[in-house]
Amino acid sequence: MTIGIRFIALFFLCAFATISNAQSHKVILDTDIDSDVDDVGALAMLHTLADHKLVDILGVIVTSDDLHAAQCTDAINHYFKRGNIPIGVEKGIALKSFSKYTKQISEEFKHQLKSAEDAEDATSLYRRLLSAQPDSSVIIITIGHLTNLRNLMESKADEYSDLSGIELIKKKVKLWSCMGGMFPEGKEANFYRPDPESTKIAVEKWPVKVVFAGWEIGNEIITGADFLKKSLPEHSPVWRAYQLYNNFQGRQSWDQASILYAVSSSEDYWDLNEEGRCVVMTDGSNTWKSGERSNHSYLIQKMNPKEIAKIIDALMVGFYGAEY
């Protein structure tokens, strides 16, 4: 008998709360919320977890050159009654309109940002947020390319902290959960497009624990189809984004996998390869170099992807739907 999705979601919450001693994880999300819709699903998951006081969303870094990406993010945050979440963007880059959903979401839903120019500078926001948190307490989740993470790593002392970027990360960050790469080797978009140089620098110089959710992990986890369509109200920006993207045909859950790993200590979902490190080439392709343990790990499939999809779907809709 197939387990109901609501039961799975509640089981997840109970397990999560037990494992984490009901302490809220402090999360900074770094997203390229533009070309694919899994970024919207990932952000919705975090809001569901925040509703249950299992996650504290410190801020969202929008690593995108889409003209409406920051406003779309702000609209989603406002819908979930967290319009005060600060949003950072890379300043000074040329923006263009190309997303299937960001413009419409920013036009149809309430938000405060009038343009990306109204958002904070991404590096400054990273530094402001990290400096204010307890040591070794922050999880950074990247579900896009790594330009702004590299900028943080290369940042200098400022009004928020006397520490360099690397020093600040060492002091404040306990985990980087990265959707990127292919394992044990391959070429994946977040790593090679549009900024492979930043990928190479970020991966090589990152000073604390990083776990990679490779393309092969999320590619088999299909969410955002009929269940989401039936479970969310049409006035939800999450519903609208999935409608605009592919009209609920289902989509791979690359970004959501990195969220689920980051916020749950459960070993039921995936195994980890911890013997070696990720090596990134100049073109953004990567390979896993086996050997001694490092601060690098990557996820290996364990649980049936269809079962993980049920958990992710439940988290994306806030458990409001009927059972499968």
N, C-alpha and C positions, 0 to 999 in steps of 0.2 A: 504493500500500500504506500502510495506517495505521501510523504509527510507534508502537512499543510504549511504554507509559507508563513502564516502568522505564528504558528508554533515554533518554526525554525527561527524566526526573528526574535521571539521572546527567549528562546533557549540561548541564542547568541548573546542577548543582553545580560542574561543571568550569568553566563559563563564569563563574559567580559568584566562585569562588575566584580565577580569573585576573584578573578585573576588580578585585576588592577586595584583590588581593595577599594573599589568605588571612587578612586581618585581620578579626576578629570585630566586627560592628556592635553597638554598645551601644544597646539598645532599651528604652523604657518603653511598655507597652501600656495604653491607656485604653479600657475596654470597658464597654458596657451589656449584659453577658452575662445576658440574661433573656428577652426576648420572642422573639427570633429565634435560630436555631441557628448562623448563620454566624460568630458570635463564638466558638463552640467550635471550629469549623474553623480560624479564624484563629489561636487560641491553639495548636492542634495543629501548625499550620505552623511557628510560632516554635520549638516544642519540637523538631521535626525538624531545623530549621536549627541549633539549639543542640546537638543530638546530633552534628552534623558540624562543630561549633566555628566556625560561620559567623555566629552570633548569640549575644550575651550578654544574656539577659533580666534586666534590672536590677530590674524590679518591675512589678506590675500594679495599675493604678488601676481599681477597680470603680465606675463611675458608673451606679448603679442603685438603685431603691427596692424591688427584690425582696428578700424576707426571706432567701433562701437563695443569693443570687448570689455573695457572697464565699466561702461554704463550698464552693460548686460549683467556683469557680475554684481554690481551695486543693486540692480533690480531684483536679482535672485535673493540677495541678502535682505533687502527690504521685505520681500514677500514672506521670508521666514522670521520677520520681526527682529532682524539683527542689522539694521541699516547703519549702525554705528561701527561696524567692522571696518577698519581702515584698509584702503586699497592702494597699492603701489604700482607704478608703471615705469618703464624705461623712458626717460625723458630725451627729447631731441631726435627721435627717429621719425621717419616718414610713415604716415598711416594711410591705409587704403581700406575700402569697404569690399569684403569678399566673403564673409561668413554667410551660411545659409540661415542663421537664426539671430545673431547678436543685434542687428539693426531693429528687427521686429520686436524682440524682447525689450529693448531699450525704449521703443516707441509705445509699446502696449502696456507696460508695467511701471509702476511708481519707482522712482529712484531719485537720488540727490545729485549725483555727479552730472554736470552738464556736458562735460567732455573729458577726455583723458588728461587734459591739461589741469583739470581740477584735482586729480589724484596726486598723491605724494610721490616723490622720487623713490623708486624701488629700493635702492641701496640704503638711503636714509631710513626708510621704513623698516627694512630688515634690521638695521642697527638699533633703531629706537626700540623695537619690540624685544629683540634679544637682550639688550642691556638691562631691561626692566624685569627680566625673569630670573627665578632661582637658578643656581648652577645645575647643569646637566639635566634640564627639565623640558627642553623644547624638542619637538619632532618637526622637522622640515620635510614636507612631501612635495616632490616635483613631478608634475604630470605634463611637462612641456619641455622645450629646449632650455639650456642651462645658462643663458646669457646673464641673467640677473643674479644667479647663484655665483657665477664666476666674479661678477662685479662686487658682490659682498665679500668674497674671499680675498679680493685684491684691494679692498677699501682700507683707508687709513683712519687713524684716530680722529674723532670729531666731538661735537658737543654732547653726544650721547655716551661715548666711552673713550677712554684713553687707549684701548686695545686695538690692534690691527684686526682686520676681518678674520684671519685665520685664528688669532688668539681668542677673539670673541666667540667663534664657533666652538673651539676647544672647551671654553669655559661654560657655555650655555646650552649647547645642542647635545642631545643624547643619541639621536638617530636621524639619518637621512634615508627616507624611503623614496626610491627613484623609479618611476616608470620610464625605462629606456633600455636600449640595447637588445640584442638577441643572444641567447645562450644555448650552447657554449660559444657560438660565434655567429656573426651575421652583420647586417646593416639595417638599422631601424631609424625611423624618421626623427624622433626626438634627439637622437645622437648626431645625425648628419645634416638635418635641415632645420634652420638655415645657418647654423653657427657651430660647425664641428670643432673649431678651435676652442671655444668655451667648454665644450664637452670634454675634450682631451685634458684641458687644464683643470677643470673641476674634479674629474675622476682621479687624476694623478695626484692632486694636492690635497684632496679632502682629508681632514685630520681625525675624524671620529668614525663611528660605525656607519656603514652604508649597506643597504640591501636593495638589490636591483630586481624589479618585477619586469622581466623581459617580455618582448612582443609575444613569444610563444605561450606565455601564461594567460594573458587576457584574451588572446585570439580565440580560445575555445570556450570562453564564458560569454554567452549571448544573453543580453538583458534588454530592457526598454522596448519590449514588444507589446502584445495584447494585454498582458497583465498590467503594465504601467498605464496603458490607455484606459482600461476599465477602472483602475484603482485611484487615479488622480482626478481632481476636478479640472475641467477645461480652462478654468481661470488660473491654473498653476503655470508659472513660467517653465517648469520642468516638463509638464505635459506639452506645452506649446513648442518648446525647443525640439522635442522628439518628433512632434508632428511635422514641423518645418524641415527637419533634417532628412527623415526618410519615411514619414507617416507610419511609424510604429512597426517597421519591418524587422526590428531587432538589430542590435549592434554589438560588436565586440566590446568587452569591458576591460580594456587595457588600464585605464586610469583608476577605475574602481578597485581593481586588484591591489594596487599599491596602497590605496586607502585602507582596505580591509586588513592587509598585513600590518600596516603601521599602528592601527588602533586596537589590535587584538593580539594577545600573547599565545593564542591557541596554536598548538602544533598539529591540529587536525587538518588544516587546509592545505599547507604546503610543507615540503622539506626544504632545507637549506643546503646549498653547497658552500662550505666555508673554507675549502682547501685550495687557496690560490688567490688570484686577484684579476680584476677586469683591466684589460689593456685596450686603449682606444687609439686607432690610427688617425692620420691627418685628415682622411676623408670621412671620418665619423663612424666607420665600421669598427667592430670590436671583436675581441676574442678573449676567452678565459684561459689564463696561464696557470695551470695547476702547479701546486707546490705547497709551501708552508702557509699556515693561516695568516691572514692579514685583517684589515678592517673592512674588507669587501666580502659580500655574500650574494648569492642570487637564489631566487625561488625555483623549486622543482615541483612539478605537478604531483599531488598526492590524492586529495579528495576529488571525486568526480566533478568536473566543471559544471555539470547541470545542477548539482546540489549547491555549489558556491553561487551560481547564478540566482538561485532562490533567495539566498541570504542578501545578496547585493540588491536584487529587485525590492525586497522588503525594506531595506535601508533607504533606498531611493524614494520610496513612496511613503515612508513614515509609518508603515504597518497598517495603512488604512484600507487595504484591499481585502477582497475575499480570498479564500484558500484556492490553491491550484487544484 
